[in-house]
C-alpha cells in the first residue's frame, strides 16, 4: 500500500480521536482498581472494542457526510475508480464492515473473559450491538440522528454512562451509584470535544442541513454550552473526590483545570477552522491528561 494511501486511511480513521474512547475504559478500570477488583484481559479487550467502535463512527461520519455533499477533506471521492492518495465510498463501506466484524469479535471475547452472569451477558451483548448501530447511524441511513442534533446525548451516554460504568461492571460485577459522578463528568468532556468540532464545522453543517446543537443554538449559544460542559465535568469530578477523599494525590487532576479553562477561552477567541483545529487538538490532550491524573489518584488511593 502506497504511503500516501496509508496516510489517507490514518486521516479517515482519525486515530488520535480514539483516545477519547480509551479514556472511558481507563477511567472505568481505575474505579475498578480503587475497588481492588480488576482484570488485565478485561481492560485490554474493552480498550480494543472501544477503539474499534470509535473508528467505525469516524468512518461512518465521513461516509454519511460525503453522500450529502460535504467535502470531508478531499480524501474521499464519489467515483468508483481508485485515485492516488484518496479512497472512494465503496472502500469506506468495506472498511466500516470490516471494523464492525472486528468490534463484534473483540466484544464477544470481552464478554467471555469477564465471566458475567447470564442476564448481565445478554445486557452487555445487546449494548454492544446498539453501540455498533449507533456508531454507524450517526450520519448514515435515511434518518441519521447526528443530523437531528442527538449526537451530544449519544456521546454523553456512550462515553460517560456506558463506557465508564460498563467497564467498572465488567471488572467488578458491581458498581456504585456514586461512580456516575466521574462517569458523567467524563461524558461532559467527551461531549465538549464534539461540540467544539461542531462549532468549527458550523458553516459546513448549515450547508448540508446537519442540524447539530451548535447549528441550532448559533455560535455564541454553542460557546456558552461549551463552558457549561467544561464546568459540569470539573464539578462532578470534584464532588466525587470530596465524597471519597483519602489522600492529597486524588486532587492531581486539578492541575489540568487551567488547560480546560484556556480551551474555553480559545473557543471564544478563535474563528477560523484551522485555528479551531488546533484548539480541538489541545482540548483532546488536556482531557486525556485530566483522566490520567484522576485515574492515577484513584489507584494511589
Phi, psi and omega in degrees: 000126180302149181299326180296325180286325176299316178297323180296315179294323176298321180290321182292321180284342184048055187305323178302332181289345179292348175300328178298318178292318180296325178302320179301315182291320179297315180295315178298321179292322177298321177295323178292319177298320177302328176276359182063034177218103177207164189217118185302313178302326178296317179298313184296317181287324176295320179295315181295322179294314181296318179296317180295321177298321178295321178296319177302314181299319181294316179294317180295326178299314178294321180297310181295318180295321180296320179298332182263012172093011179278144174272108184264033175107012176065014177254356173242128179234161186273349184278141181291336182286127179300145176233151181301128173074010179220166180234156181252176185294326178297319178294324177296316179301315180298318180296321177295318179296315179296316180296323179295320177296319178297318179297320179296315180294316179296318179296321179296318178296322179298314180294327180293312184285342182281345176053053182278162171292165183300316181295315179295322179299314179298319180297313181289326176297318178295318179298322179297316179295320178296321181296318178296315179298319180294323179297323182279316188277006175303316178230003183246144179113174183292332181223069181296130186288338177295332180278352179253002176091015181264004182297322182298315180295320179297316179296316179303315184284315185284320180279324181270288185298298185287316183298308184280305184294323178296321179295317177303314183294321180298327177282307193259348183061023175194164173200159181259152177299331181297339177294342179296336180296300178293330180296311180286334173299315177292324176302322177296320180294317178296322178293327177297326177295314178299317182296318178296321175300319180288328174296317178300321186264019185308309184296315180295317182295323175297321183296323183258014177060040176266101189271068175293169177299325178298319178294318181293322183272339186085166186303310185287330173294320179292326178292319177297320177297323178297317177297321179297316180297314181296318180295317179296321180300313180293316182299313182295322179291320177296317180300317178297317182295320178297318181295327187238034184288133174217340180210149182297338180296341179291347179264010180306322185299337181296340178295340183264349181303317177303324179292324177293319178296319178298325177299318178297320179295317180297322179299324179288322189274326187273146184237323185280157180297322180296317179296317181290334173300316178296318178296323179295318179296317180294323178295318179300318179295316180299319180294317179298319178293321178302311180294318181298316182288321176297318179295318179299319178298321178295317181297317178296320181292000000 
